[in-house]
């Protein structure tokens, strides 16, 4: 479909030239024979005409060649002034679509009325209009969400500090409420850091410190950081992996991915359940799976979990401290590594996140 219209125009032009040349080679001799020879029966004229017939035919063919060269002008005008700008608009819309998909934003549905460049241009213009409308709506939702997530902790901090200052909260209880203020401050700090990180990804300014490391060690360290939380809910984290599985990636970023995925798994797992972390290798890739047996994600929410600030109803009900950026950050980090992440979930059964990493090139030699 990419150059179908251009190919059609060139094909029509070539057919036109072919037919024109065939007709010229057939009609010119007949014209000389059936028309010019009928002008006079004078033997001297006929003898002169016969001697000059080849020259006359060459002049006719030269005129046809000139017409052919002139016909290239409208073809060049069509390509330079119409087709090329039209194709650039279509390609720009396609790149815009790919960029939105890469950042987890669902693009509008594009329908092609025709299977050529004109159809694609028409669909691209419709898409850009719809994308602009959706972008405005996304900005409104973004501002609304971020305002909500900033206002909540700020209101708590302001209220508790004022209550401490005016003596509403007695000194013996101040310690408890100061810890709440500290928690809310940490929440604001986490939100700000998440926004700055995502902004870095948007600007393509993220710097990855690539190195070789054992992914299993990173998984164990991450699991250890959740030991207290798991004990409170009586959760078991089971790691299924070889002792040494080397990968080539940014260790701190991958630890952040594992932290966010494990945090989600713990958050949505009922008490006394298991969480499985599995590491497998296939060719030159490492597959890491984080699977829980919790509430799962409904089908209508599954396609939106990567959206920034998006939270399901159950998330807002059970975890007021969630900021809705964890999975967006996870996806951006994995994409920055040139890898993929997928999710499989069934409501009421559980959720599994699977992402890939590259093995070091010399892994086979170790």
C-alpha positions in Angstrom: 0.0 0.0 0.0 2.9 2.3 0.6 3.5 3.4 -3.0 0.4 2.0 -4.7 -0.8 5.3 -6.1 2.7 6.3 -7.4 3.1 2.9 -9.0 -0.3 3.2 -10.6 0.5 6.6 -12.1 3.9 5.4 -13.4 2.3 2.3 -14.9 -0.4 4.4 -16.6 2.3 6.7 -17.9 4.3 3.8 -19.3 1.3 2.3 -21.0 0.5 5.7 -22.5 4.0 6.0 -23.9 4.0 2.4 -25.2 0.7 2.8 -26.9 1.8 6.2 -28.3 5.0 4.9 -29.8 3.3 1.9 -31.3 0.7 4.1 -32.9 3.3 6.5 -34.1 5.4 3.8 -35.8 2.3 2.4 -37.4 0.5 5.6 -38.4 3.4 7.7 -39.6 4.3 5.5 -42.6 0.6 5.0 -43.4 0.1 8.8 -43.2 2.9 9.3 -45.7 1.7 6.6 -48.0 -2.1 7.2 -47.9 -2.1 11.0 -47.6 1.0 12.6 -49.0 1.2 10.3 -51.9 -2.3 11.3 -52.9 -1.5 15.0 -53.3 -0.1 14.6 -56.8 0.5 11.9 -59.4 3.5 13.8 -60.9 6.2 11.2 -61.2 8.9 13.8 -60.3 7.0 14.7 -57.1 6.5 11.0 -56.2 10.2 10.3 -56.8 11.2 13.3 -54.6 8.7 12.3 -51.9 10.0 8.7 -51.9 13.6 10.0 -51.5 12.6 12.2 -48.6 10.1 9.9 -46.8 12.8 8.6 -44.4 13.7 12.2 -43.4 10.1 13.1 -43.0 9.5 10.0 -40.7 12.6 11.0 -38.7 11.2 14.5 -38.2 7.9 13.0 -37.0 9.8 10.7 -34.6 11.8 13.7 -33.4 8.6 15.5 -32.7 7.3 12.5 -30.8 10.5 12.4 -28.7 10.1 16.1 -27.9 6.5 15.4 -26.8 7.8 12.6 -24.6 10.3 14.9 -22.9 7.6 17.5 -22.4 5.3 14.8 -20.9 7.9 14.3 -18.1 7.2 17.8 -16.9 3.7 17.2 -15.5 4.9 13.9 -14.1 7.7 15.7 -12.2 5.3 18.3 -11.0 2.9 15.6 -9.8 5.7 13.9 -7.9 7.4 16.9 -6.4 4.5 19.2 -5.7 1.7 16.7 -4.9 2.8 13.2 -4.2 6.0 13.8 -2.1 4.3 16.3 0.4 1.3 14.0 0.7 3.5 11.0 1.4 5.5 13.0 4.0 2.3 13.9 5.8 1.3 10.2 5.9 4.7 9.1 7.1 4.7 11.8 9.8 1.3 10.6 11.0 2.6 7.0 11.0 5.6 7.9 13.1 3.4 9.9 15.5 1.2 6.8 15.9 4.2 4.6 16.6 5.5 7.1 19.2 2.2 7.2 21.0 2.1 3.4 21.1 5.7 3.2 22.3 4.7 5.4 25.2 1.7 3.3 26.1 -0.9 5.7 24.7 -3.7 4.1 22.8 -4.0 5.8 19.4 -7.4 6.4 17.7 -8.7 3.7 15.4 -7.6 4.4 11.8 -9.8 3.3 8.9 -8.5 3.3 5.3 -11.2 4.2 2.8 -8.9 3.4 -0.1 -6.0 1.0 -0.3 -3.5 3.6 -1.6 -1.7 6.8 -0.6 -4.9 9.0 -1.0 -6.7 6.6 1.3 -3.8 6.7 3.8 -3.6 10.5 3.6 -7.4 10.8 4.2 -7.1 8.4 7.2 -4.0 10.3 8.5 -5.8 13.6 8.5 -8.7 12.1 10.3 -6.3 10.5 12.7 -4.4 13.7 13.4 -7.7 15.5 14.2 -8.9 12.8 16.5 -5.4 12.5 18.1 -5.4 16.3 18.8 -8.8 15.9 20.4 -7.6 12.9 22.5 -4.4 14.8 23.4 -6.4 17.7 24.8 -8.6 15.2 26.7 -5.5 13.4 28.0 -3.9 16.6 29.2 -7.1 17.5 31.1 -7.1 14.1 32.7 -3.4 14.3 33.4 -3.8 17.6 35.2 -6.8 16.4 37.1 -5.0 13.3 38.2 -1.8 15.0 39.2 -3.7 17.7 41.0 -5.6 15.0 43.0 -2.5 13.1 43.9 -0.6 16.2 45.0 -3.6 17.8 46.8 -4.3 14.8 49.0 -0.9 14.5 50.8 -0.5 18.3 50.9 -3.9 18.6 52.6 -2.9 15.9 55.2 0.4 17.5 55.9 -1.1 21.0 56.3 -3.9 19.7 58.5 -1.7 17.7 60.9 1.0 20.4 61.1 -1.6 23.0 62.0 -3.2 20.7 64.5 0.2 20.2 66.2 1.0 23.9 66.2 -2.4 25.0 67.7 -2.3 22.2 70.3 -5.3 20.2 68.9 -3.1 17.2 68.9 -1.6 16.6 72.4 2.2 16.2 72.7 1.9 12.5 73.5 0.3 11.9 70.1 2.4 14.2 68.0 5.0 11.5 67.3 2.3 9.3 65.6 1.1 12.2 63.4 4.6 13.4 62.5 5.2 9.9 61.1 2.1 10.3 59.0 3.4 13.6 57.8 6.7 11.9 56.9 4.9 9.2 55.0 2.9 11.8 53.0 6.1 13.7 52.3 7.7 10.5 51.0 4.7 9.9 48.8 5.1 13.4 47.3 8.8 12.8 46.8 8.0 9.5 45.0 5.4 11.1 42.8 7.8 13.9 41.8 10.7 11.5 41.1 8.3 9.4 38.9 7.2 12.4 36.9 10.8 13.5 36.4 11.8 10.0 35.3 8.9 9.8 32.8 9.8 13.2 31.5 13.3 12.0 30.9 12.0 9.1 28.9 9.8 11.4 26.9 12.8 13.5 26.0 14.8 10.4 25.0 17.4 11.6 27.4 17.6 8.5 29.5 21.1 7.2 30.1 21.5 3.5 30.7 24.6 2.2 32.6 24.8 -1.1 30.8 26.8 -3.9 32.5 26.8 -7.7 32.9 25.3 -9.0 36.2 23.5 -12.0 37.6 19.7 -11.2 37.4 19.0 -13.9 40.1 21.0 -11.9 42.7 19.1 -8.8 41.9 15.8 -10.6 42.2 16.8 -12.0 45.6 17.9 -8.5 46.9 14.6 -7.1 45.7 12.6 -9.8 47.4 14.5 -9.3 50.6 13.4 -5.6 50.7 9.8 -6.8 50.9 10.4 -9.3 53.7 8.5 -7.2 56.3 5.5 -6.6 54.0 5.3 -10.2 53.1 5.3 -11.3 56.7 2.4 -9.0 57.6 0.3 -10.7 54.9 1.9 -14.1 55.3 2.9 -14.2 51.6 5.5 -16.5 50.2 7.7 -15.4 47.3 9.0 -18.5 45.4 12.0 -17.9 43.1 12.4 -20.5 40.3 15.8 -20.0 38.6 19.3 -21.3 38.2 21.9 -19.9 40.5 23.6 -17.8 37.8 21.7 -16.2 34.9 23.8 -13.4 33.3 22.1 -10.4 31.6 23.4 -7.3 29.9 21.4 -4.3 31.2 21.2 -1.3 33.5 21.2 -3.1 36.9 19.6 -0.2 38.9 16.8 0.3 36.3 16.0 -3.4 36.2 15.9 -3.5 40.0 13.4 -0.7 39.8 11.3 -2.8 37.3 11.4 -5.8 39.7 10.6 -3.6 42.7 7.5 -2.1 41.0 6.2 -5.5 39.7 6.7 -7.2 43.0 5.1 -4.3 44.8 2.1 -4.7 42.6 2.0 -8.4 43.1 2.1 -8.1 46.9 -0.4 -5.2 46.9 -3.1 -7.2 45.0 -2.5 -10.6 46.6 -4.7 -11.8 49.4 -3.1 -13.0 52.6 -1.4 -16.5 52.7 -0.9 -16.6 48.9 2.2 -17.3 46.9 4.1 -15.1 44.4 6.2 -16.8 41.7 9.2 -15.3 40.1 10.6 -17.4 37.3 13.7 -16.9 35.2 14.2 -18.9 32.0 16.6 -18.6 29.0 15.9 -19.0 25.4 18.6 -18.6 22.8 20.2 -15.2 23.7 17.3 -13.9 25.7 16.3 -14.1 29.4 12.6 -14.2 30.3 11.6 -13.0 33.8 8.1 -13.7 35.0 6.4 -12.2 38.1 3.2 -14.0 38.8 0.6 -13.5 41.6 -2.6 -15.3 42.4 -4.5 -12.2 43.5 -7.5 -10.2 42.3 -6.4 -10.1 38.6 -7.3 -7.4 36.1 -10.5 -7.1 34.2 -10.4 -7.2 30.4 -11.6 -3.6 30.1 -8.8 -2.4 32.4 -6.0 -4.6 31.0 -5.4 -2.4 28.0 -5.1 0.7 30.2 -2.8 -0.4 33.0 0.2 1.2 31.2 -1.4 4.6 31.0 0.1 7.2 33.4 -2.0 7.9 36.5 -4.5 5.2 35.5 -5.8 3.3 38.5 -8.5 0.6 38.7 -11.2 1.1 41.2 -9.8 -1.7 43.3 -6.4 0.1 43.4 -7.9 3.3 44.7 -9.9 1.4 47.2 -7.2 -0.8 48.6 -4.1 1.3 48.3 -4.6 5.1 48.6 -0.9 5.6 48.4 -0.5 4.3 44.8 0.4 7.0 42.4 -0.4 5.2 39.1 3.0 5.6 37.6 4.7 2.3 38.5 3.7 0.3 35.4 4.3 3.3 33.1 7.9 3.5 34.4 8.3 -0.3 34.1 7.3 -0.2 30.5 9.5 2.8 29.6 12.6 1.2 31.2 12.1 -2.1 29.4 11.5 -0.2 26.1 14.6 1.8 26.7 16.5 -1.5 26.8 15.0 -2.4 23.4 13.0 -5.2 25.1 9.4 -6.2 25.5 7.0 -6.7 28.4 3.7 -8.5 28.3 0.9 -9.1 30.8 -1.5 -12.0 31.2 -4.3 -11.7 33.7 -7.6 -13.2 34.6 -10.0 -11.5 37.0 -10.2 -13.4 40.2 -7.3 -15.8 39.2 -4.1 -13.7 39.1 -1.7 -11.7 37.0 1.6 -12.5 35.3 4.1 -9.9 33.9 6.8 -11.2 31.6 9.7 -9.1 30.3 12.8 -10.0 28.4 16.5 -9.0 28.7 19.6 -9.7 26.6 22.2 -12.1 27.7 25.9 -11.0 27.4 27.5 -11.9 24.1 30.1 -14.0 25.8 27.7 -15.8 28.1 28.3 -19.1 26.5 32.0 -18.8 27.3 31.4 -18.5 31.1 
